[in-house]
Structures are given as C-alpha cells and as structure tokens.
Amino acid sequence: MGPMTIVRLYRATDRAALYDICVRTAHEGGDSRHIYPDLELMPSIFAAPYAELEPDLTFVLDDGERAVGYVLGTADTPAFVEAYRASWLPRMRERFPALDGPPSTPSEVMIDLMYHPERMIVPELAGYPAHLHIDLLPHHQRKGHGRTLMNAFLDALHRKGVEYVHLGMVTANTAARAFYDRLGFHEIPVADAGPLTYLGRRTDRTAPPTAEA
C-alpha cells in the first residue's frame, strides 16, 4: 500500500508544487502553459498571494511525495485586497511591469487583472465576505479529495466566525460547476459577471443549505 494522501496546511517548501498545480489547472480547469508562457504569472495572481498573506487558510493535498492539490483564500475579501495592494503588488512590479496601454494578449489581460485587485470586491457578494480558489491535478480529481480539501477550508473559516464564502468560476468549466453543486454551493446573481459565475454557501457544514445569505 502506497503513502496515504492527506490534507495539511501549506509549507514554504510547497511553493514549487503550488505554482505547478496552478499552471496546470488555470485554463478552464486544464493546462494553461500554451496560453500563458510565463509560468510565474497565473500563480502570482491566483495562488501565491494567498499562501503569503493567509497561510492559515492555505491547505494542500499531499500524496506522500508532494502537494498535488490546494485550497486557499481569504476570510475577508476587502481586507485581502488592501493587503494585496500594500504588500504583494509592490513585489510584482519588476517581474510583471504595469501596462502602458490596454492589454492585447492573454498574458497582458492577466497582468492588468493583477494590478486591479479591487475587481474582487463585488457589491452582490458583500454577504459572502470570504472567497476561495481550489485546484487539483487531473490524476487526483474525482476521488473525493476535492471535498476533503473544501471541508478543511470551510471548517477553518467557520472557526474564525465567518458565516459565508463565495468563489468565482469560469462559466465554461462545467465540470467544476458540477463539483460545486455537489458540495452545496448555489449561484449568486451578479449583474456584471462577464465570463464568470459566482457561487456561495455557508461555512457551517452542519447547517442546511440556503439560497441566500
């Protein structure tokens, strides 16, 4: 019998694995390397700042050799935006300079997102102050590990007294939507959602599902 797969808190030695997981799941749940050739870009927006700023809410799935999945996020989205702008963004300026004009490539679109963290603050989501990102490498999907990761994150938020959490997913990623539906997430109507669908749920896993906060 091989090593046991466990969920544990992120460690600094997981950094390379964290980046790899993000890159290999960043395009509608699949590999993004052909779209974003700089392999630091997507993790620097969607993974690393959370591990840095919210380490107590950053969990990895460890297969006995390395991290093969993660869930991470924040308990307070507006506070995270302020911390991101104050302490994370300045460290990105040399590697990913701000654009001089409108973005013209997929990578530039993402760099533009990097410099506008206020995009995370959506009025319709005010009742769901926490948010999250969850990703697993393909070989570790559909084995119950996503639920175990999500439960660890929800329980950590619940212990902090945070009642509701949201996430934004690319609407085209129908497999992800089915996963979230199974975990009790419901859609939150957002007027200007663009390519995203927003979902939310209670952090208390013992409470009955609710359609609104």
Phi and psi in degrees as a GROMACS rama.xvg file:
@    title "Ramachandran Plot"
@    xaxis  label "Phi"
@    yaxis  label "Psi"
@TYPE xy
-78.129  -177.952  GLY-2
-60.8715  150.489  PRO-3
-82.5472  135.011  MET-4
-81.7169  126.68  THR-5
-130.33  160.116  ILE-6
-104.756  130.98  VAL-7
-146.787  168.739  ARG-8
-67.2608  148.656  LEU-9
-61.9559  144.069  TYR-10
-123.454  156.934  ARG-11
-57.7596  -30.2832  ALA-12
-71.4754  -7.51671  THR-13
-86.6739  -0.351897  ASP-14
-55.7049  -50.0489  ARG-15
-61.5843  -40.9523  ALA-16
-66.5195  -39.9598  ALA-17
-58.5202  -46.8515  LEU-18
-62.5884  -42.9382  TYR-19
-63.5535  -43.5204  ASP-20
-60.2391  -44.9024  ILE-21
-61.4263  -48.8084  CYS-22
-60.2289  -39.8111  VAL-23
-83.577  1.56188  ARG-24
-131.897  7.13309  THR-25
-84.5735  -9.02589  ALA-26
-109.126  93.6553  HIS-27
51.2483  37.5637  GLU-28
91.2305  -5.90944  GLY-29
-117.526  -174.703  GLY-30
-62.5958  134.303  ASP-31
-111.812  5.02436  SER-32
-63.193  -30.31  ARG-33
-77.3409  -12.7788  HIS-34
-103.833  -40.0177  ILE-35
-120.255  89.316  TYR-36
-65.8958  -24.8695  PRO-37
-81.1524  110.32  ASP-38
-75.1578  -1.03887  LEU-39
-92.1513  -17.3034  GLU-40
-65.2308  -60.1697  LEU-41
-63.2608  -43.2731  MET-42
-62.0513  -30.7332  PRO-43
-71.3025  -14.0275  SER-44
-102.798  -45.1911  ILE-45
-108.427  -4.27977  PHE-46
-133.891  -61.3102  ALA-47
-57.8076  -40.9432  ALA-48
-62.248  -31.013  PRO-49
-70.956  -44.4255  TYR-50
-60.3491  -34.9592  ALA-51
-76.8198  -44.8027  GLU-52
-93.1905  -24.1316  LEU-53
-133.312  58.9114  GLU-54
-62.8765  -26.4649  PRO-55
-78.6361  -2.92816  ASP-56
-119.573  22.1949  LEU-57
-116.428  109.555  THR-58
-115.892  144.664  PHE-59
-121.254  153.824  VAL-60
-95.112  117.875  LEU-61
-108.765  121.215  ASP-62
-89.9252  11.7041  ASP-63
100.362  -15.936  GLY-64
-120.88  -36.4157  GLU-65
-163.782  170.068  ARG-66
-73.9786  132.64  ALA-67
-123.069  2.98948  VAL-68
-167.757  163.83  GLY-69
-153.661  158.364  TYR-70
-133.171  135.583  VAL-71
-152.747  162.891  LEU-72
170.479  -157.204  GLY-73
-139.171  150.934  THR-74
-81.5947  -20.5846  ALA-75
-143.292  98.113  ASP-76
-59.8325  -48.1845  THR-77
-60.3726  -38.9106  PRO-78
-66.9277  -37.0131  ALA-79
-64.5373  -41.1915  PHE-80
-59.0214  -41.9025  VAL-81
-65.0641  -44.1327  GLU-82
-66.3318  -39.2715  ALA-83
-60.5973  -46.7509  TYR-84
-67.2633  -37.9387  ARG-85
-78.8979  -39.5945  ALA-86
-120.27  -20.2066  SER-87
-95.0304  -49.1481  TRP-88
-58.0568  -41.4791  LEU-89
-57.9799  -30.19  PRO-90
-76.4191  -14.8701  ARG-91
-92.898  -13.5752  MET-92
-62.9231  -35.2863  ARG-93
-74.9571  -43.2656  GLU-94
-71.9031  -40.2032  ARG-95
-128.263  80.6702  PHE-96
-60.0202  148.888  PRO-97
-62.8315  149.03  ALA-98
-74.7439  148.46  LEU-99
-84.9109  -23.1567  ASP-100
-142.999  -166.49  GLY-101
-66.4022  148.385  PRO-102
-66.4001  143.598  PRO-103
-127.237  -4.06758  SER-104
-131.243  163.276  THR-105
-55.0912  -40.7209  PRO-106
-65.0324  -39.6548  SER-107
-66.7151  -33.4787  GLU-108
-60.5252  -41.7056  VAL-109
-71.6347  -37.7236  MET-110
-62.8052  -39.1815  ILE-111
-61.7336  -41.0413  ASP-112
-60.7094  -42.3164  LEU-113
-54.0942  -40.0936  MET-114
-86.292  4.14021  TYR-115
-129.115  63.8339  HIS-116
-63.4714  -19.0761  PRO-117
-62.0543  -14.4509  GLU-118
-59.2345  -21.8721  ARG-119
-73.0272  -16.9021  MET-120
-94.6816  104.952  ILE-121
-116.519  122.462  VAL-122
-52.2812  -40.7256  PRO-123
-66.1571  -13.226  GLU-124
-101.97  8.63182  LEU-125
-57.9367  -30.4708  ALA-126
-79.5453  -3.01344  GLY-127
-123.605  73.3705  TYR-128
-67.1576  -27.4733  PRO-129
-86.6724  154.247  ALA-130
-143.97  165.68  HIS-131
-147.32  162.52  LEU-132
-131.716  136.461  HIS-133
-134.597  132.397  ILE-134
-145.821  139.845  ASP-135
-131.587  143.855  LEU-136
-62.0765  147.906  LEU-137
-52.369  -41.9634  PRO-138
-67.0317  -12.5362  HIS-139
-109.499  7.13464  HIS-140
-85.6539  161.356  GLN-141
58.6464  32.5873  ARG-142
-127.377  12.2968  LYS-143
89.747  -6.10214  GLY-144
-70.5116  -33.5068  HIS-145
-62.2329  -41.2632  GLY-146
-63.9902  -41.2125  ARG-147
-63.7275  -42.9652  THR-148
-60.4333  -48.9411  LEU-149
-61.7186  -40.3819  MET-150
-62.0985  -39.66  ASN-151
-62.0982  -41.2331  ALA-152
-69.6055  -46.6053  PHE-153
-59.9305  -42.1291  LEU-154
-65.5886  -37.9446  ASP-155
-64.9373  -41.4542  ALA-156
-64.2815  -43.2508  LEU-157
-60.9818  -39.8314  HIS-158
-64.2148  -26.678  ARG-159
-83.2876  -3.41341  LYS-160
84.2707  15.2554  GLY-161
-89.7716  124.163  VAL-162
-89.3026  -30.4694  GLU-163
-135.55  147.498  TYR-164
-133.834  150.46  VAL-165
-130.362  168.5  HIS-166
-147.834  156.614  LEU-167
-114.917  127.467  GLY-168
-125.019  149.117  MET-169
-64.8019  122.025  VAL-170
-55.6729  -32.2372  THR-171
-67.5276  -17.2289  ALA-172
-84.1332  79.152  ASN-173
-68.7747  -29.0657  THR-174
-65.1733  -40.2011  ALA-175
-64.0991  -40.9844  ALA-176
-61.6011  -41.0352  ARG-177
-62.47  -38.991  ALA-178
-61.9053  -48.5099  PHE-179
-65.9819  -36.8891  TYR-180
-59.7069  -42.0325  ASP-181
-64.1733  -27.2617  ARG-182
-90.2378  6.22214  LEU-183
89.6336  14.4024  GLY-184
-79.4201  148.845  PHE-185
-125.399  157.017  HIS-186
-74.2119  140.713  GLU-187
-112.199  116.169  ILE-188
-64.0204  126.536  PRO-189
-129.475  126.878  VAL-190
-62.7923  -43.7828  ALA-191
-117.489  63.3076  ASP-192
-84.259  -15.2801  ALA-193
61.0803  -132.854  GLY-194
-81.1043  4.56857  PRO-195
-103.118  154.917  LEU-196
-117.289  133.81  THR-197
-102.607  134.96  TYR-198
-127.65  153.827  LEU-199
-150.002  166.47  GLY-200
-164.967  168.408  ARG-201
-68.3272  152.52  ARG-202
-84.6467  -21.4265  THR-203
-76.879  109.236  ASP-204
-75.2412  -11.2513  ARG-205
-90.9759  -11.7714  THR-206
-81.9517  149.364  ALA-207
-65.7044  149.578  PRO-208
-59.7321  150.614  PRO-209
-132.59  150.581  THR-210
-91.0006  -4.19754  ALA-211
-155.921  152.922  GLU-212
